[in-house]
């Protein structure tokens, strides 16, 4: 079972940027699609974006044009570059293996908190 550790969250002003990292306990990227999810206060966890095994990226309409995924397979690390953040992006962000691009397929890590506020 691959385990994930998310980091890089914090408090940022509207319009600011953050880069989240997701470390995997074992090589996951060549065998699985890897996705980011988020859970805002009082809401269900939602899918944000996915990076496929082949390196293609797809994301939700709410983040399109603002968020970018990348990975460093040598470091077993997935990244989420978030630009033009707004208060609606406030959430705990998680990474996970993704079955069929959007369905989480492993245990959750602890997540990393992102707060966008002035």
Residue frames relative to the residue before (quaternion, step in Angstrom):
aa qw qx qy qz dx dy dz
X 1.0000 0.0000 0.0000 0.0000 0.00 0.00 0.00
X 0.3266 -0.7437 0.5521 0.1880 3.57 -0.67 1.11
X 0.1806 -0.7700 0.6030 0.1045 3.55 -1.03 0.82
X 0.2307 -0.7860 0.5665 0.0897 3.53 -1.13 0.76
X 0.0988 -0.7667 0.6323 0.0509 3.55 -1.14 0.75
X 0.1848 -0.7985 0.5694 0.0642 3.54 -0.59 1.22
X 0.0577 0.7878 -0.6111 0.0509 3.56 -1.13 0.68
X 0.6123 0.6005 -0.3979 0.3258 3.54 -1.32 0.11
X 0.5086 0.6593 -0.4242 0.3560 3.57 1.22 -0.09
X 0.1442 0.7885 -0.5915 0.0871 3.53 -1.32 0.11
X 0.5924 -0.5373 0.4542 0.3924 3.50 -1.34 -0.29
X 0.0474 0.7990 -0.5942 0.0785 3.56 -0.78 1.01
X 0.4930 -0.6525 0.4887 0.3040 3.56 -1.14 0.60
X 0.6343 -0.5080 0.4016 0.4223 3.60 -1.17 0.42
X 0.7613 0.3134 -0.2719 0.4982 3.53 -0.92 0.97
X 0.5829 0.6116 -0.3560 0.3994 3.55 1.27 -0.24
X 0.3826 -0.7149 0.5468 0.2085 3.53 -1.38 -0.01
X 0.0273 -0.7520 0.6576 0.0359 3.50 -1.33 0.48
X 0.1770 -0.7441 0.6246 0.1576 3.54 -1.25 0.40
X 0.2046 -0.7803 0.5848 0.0861 3.52 -0.68 1.15
X 0.1889 -0.7681 0.6027 0.1052 3.52 -1.21 0.64
X 0.1159 -0.7651 0.6307 0.0587 3.53 -1.16 0.67
X 0.1267 -0.7985 0.5867 0.0463 3.54 -0.49 1.20
X 0.2184 -0.7774 0.5789 0.1132 3.55 -0.96 0.89
X 0.5202 -0.6664 0.4439 0.2971 3.54 -1.08 0.76
X 0.7819 0.0894 -0.0588 0.6141 3.55 1.23 -0.31
X 0.6629 -0.4962 0.3581 0.4315 3.52 -1.21 0.26
X 0.0284 -0.8312 0.5541 -0.0356 3.54 -0.52 1.18
X 0.6357 0.6243 -0.3378 0.3032 3.53 1.00 -0.78
X 0.6765 0.4899 -0.3105 0.4537 3.57 1.03 -0.61
X 0.7318 0.4249 -0.2227 0.4841 3.56 1.22 -0.42
X 0.7995 0.2286 -0.0953 0.5473 3.59 1.18 -0.46
X 0.4638 -0.5557 0.5834 0.3683 3.46 -1.36 0.24
X 0.1746 -0.7844 0.5881 0.0911 3.60 -1.03 0.76
X 0.0690 -0.8332 0.5481 -0.0239 3.55 -0.77 1.04
X 0.3177 -0.6815 0.6185 0.2282 3.47 -1.39 0.32
X 0.0880 -0.7585 0.6452 0.0270 3.50 -1.18 0.79
X 0.0935 -0.7899 0.5993 0.0908 3.56 -1.24 0.24
X 0.1546 -0.7670 0.6172 0.0833 3.49 -1.26 0.57
X 0.2296 -0.7767 0.5777 0.1015 3.52 -0.55 1.24
X 0.6583 -0.5124 0.3563 0.4209 3.60 -1.15 0.47
X 0.8487 0.1469 -0.1288 0.4915 3.55 -0.86 0.99
X 0.6857 0.4519 -0.2859 0.4938 3.58 1.24 0.13
X 0.5788 -0.5717 0.4472 0.3717 3.53 -1.28 0.29
X 0.5787 -0.5625 0.4520 0.3801 3.52 -1.22 0.47
X 0.0949 -0.8090 0.5798 0.0190 3.56 -0.97 0.88
X 0.5280 -0.6187 0.4909 0.3121 3.50 -1.23 0.59
X 0.2316 -0.7890 0.5590 0.1066 3.56 -0.99 0.89
X 0.7778 -0.2095 0.2103 0.5539 3.57 0.72 -1.07
X 0.1601 -0.7851 0.5925 0.0831 3.55 -1.22 0.49
X 0.1744 -0.7281 0.6527 0.1159 3.51 -1.23 0.70
X 0.3222 -0.7883 0.4923 0.1802 3.56 -0.48 1.17
X 0.7049 -0.4417 0.3456 0.4343 3.53 -1.33 0.21
X 0.7128 0.4529 -0.2515 0.4727 3.56 1.05 -0.76
X 0.6068 -0.6032 0.3389 0.3912 3.57 1.27 -0.01
X 0.4995 0.6315 -0.4443 0.3928 3.58 1.22 0.14
X 0.2259 -0.7859 0.5663 0.1031 3.55 -1.10 0.74
X 0.0105 -0.7592 0.6508 0.0004 3.51 -1.16 0.76
X 0.0302 -0.8244 0.5652 0.0046 3.59 -0.96 0.76
X 0.6375 -0.5347 0.4062 0.3778 3.49 -1.34 0.30
X 0.6351 -0.5501 0.3829 0.3841 3.57 -1.15 0.58
X 0.6473 0.5667 -0.3217 0.3954 3.56 1.00 -0.79
X 0.7712 0.3201 -0.1829 0.5189 3.61 1.16 -0.43
X 0.4174 0.7468 -0.4483 0.2591 3.55 1.27 -0.14
X 0.7965 0.2555 -0.2259 0.4993 3.50 -0.93 0.99
X 0.7238 0.3998 -0.2377 0.5096 3.59 1.26 -0.23
X 0.7626 0.3101 -0.1644 0.5434 3.58 1.05 -0.74
X 0.0730 -0.7932 0.6044 0.0110 3.55 -1.08 0.81
X 0.2437 -0.7685 0.5754 0.1380 3.56 -0.94 0.92
X 0.0749 0.7567 -0.6492 0.0184 3.48 -1.28 0.54
X 0.1681 -0.7872 0.5836 0.1072 3.55 -1.23 0.20
X 0.1886 -0.7153 0.6576 0.1428 3.50 -1.32 0.44
X 0.2636 -0.8146 0.4954 0.1467 3.56 -0.03 1.28
X 0.6073 0.5634 -0.3575 0.4312 3.58 1.06 -0.66
X 0.7387 0.3687 -0.2038 0.5261 3.56 1.14 -0.65
X 0.3639 -0.7380 0.4832 0.2992 3.60 1.28 -0.03
X 0.5169 0.6445 -0.3929 0.4039 3.56 0.99 0.84
X 0.1878 -0.7474 0.6323 0.0793 3.51 -1.08 0.95
X 0.1723 -0.7985 0.5715 0.0779 3.56 -0.99 0.81
X 0.1043 -0.7422 0.6544 0.0996 3.52 -1.31 0.46
X 0.1503 -0.7743 0.6120 0.0567 3.55 -0.48 1.23
X 0.0777 -0.8122 0.5781 -0.0118 3.55 -0.61 1.17
X 0.0356 -0.8010 0.5969 -0.0296 3.56 -0.66 1.15
X 0.8192 0.2252 -0.1727 0.4984 3.55 -1.29 0.32
X 0.1174 0.8339 -0.5281 0.1091 3.54 0.91 0.92
X 0.0849 -0.7723 0.6274 0.0517 3.54 -1.16 0.67
X 0.7143 -0.4775 0.2837 0.4258 3.61 -1.18 0.39
X 0.6099 0.5615 -0.3614 0.4268 3.62 1.10 -0.53
X 0.6118 0.5433 -0.3514 0.4549 3.59 1.23 -0.24
X 0.4462 0.6900 -0.4572 0.3403 3.59 1.25 -0.07
X 0.3367 0.7148 -0.5354 0.2985 3.56 -0.64 1.15
X 0.4492 -0.5794 0.5675 0.3748 3.51 -1.37 -0.05
X 0.2198 -0.8001 0.5521 0.0818 3.54 -0.76 1.09
X 0.0887 -0.7932 0.6023 -0.0088 3.53 -0.97 0.99
X 0.2033 -0.7286 0.6283 0.1818 3.52 -1.26 0.39
X 0.0400 0.7918 -0.6073 0.0512 3.54 -1.21 0.46
X 0.5640 -0.4979 0.5011 0.4276 3.51 -1.32 0.13
X 0.1825 -0.7935 0.5736 0.0895 3.56 -1.08 0.67
X 0.2004 -0.7539 0.6173 0.1018 3.52 -0.75 1.09
X 0.8273 0.0639 -0.0943 0.5501 3.57 -0.89 0.96
X 0.6846 -0.5513 0.2289 0.4183 3.55 1.12 0.93
X 0.8372 0.2006 -0.0888 0.5010 3.63 0.92 -0.72
X 0.6445 0.5422 -0.3317 0.4249 3.62 1.14 -0.42
X 0.3973 -0.7213 0.5037 0.2612 3.62 -0.61 1.03
X 0.1504 -0.8423 0.5177 0.0025 3.53 -0.88 0.96
X 0.7352 0.2974 -0.2384 0.5605 3.59 1.13 0.53
X 0.6781 -0.4556 0.3641 0.4473 3.53 -1.30 0.00
X 0.4801 -0.6741 0.4842 0.2839 3.54 -1.15 0.66
X 0.4076 -0.6526 0.5754 0.2774 3.51 -1.27 0.53
X 0.7057 -0.4611 0.3184 0.4336 3.57 -1.25 -0.26
X 0.4177 -0.7182 0.4581 0.3160 3.57 1.24 -0.32
X 0.2432 -0.7356 0.6071 0.1765 3.52 -1.36 0.11
X 0.4013 -0.7529 0.4808 0.2023 3.55 -0.80 1.07
X 0.0741 -0.7576 0.6478 0.0287 3.53 -1.00 0.94
X 0.0143 -0.7880 0.6150 -0.0250 3.56 -0.80 1.03
X 0.1040 -0.7879 0.6065 0.0238 3.55 -0.77 1.09
X 0.2830 0.7532 -0.5325 0.2629 3.53 -0.39 1.25
X 0.3814 -0.7047 0.5483 0.2394 3.51 -1.19 0.60
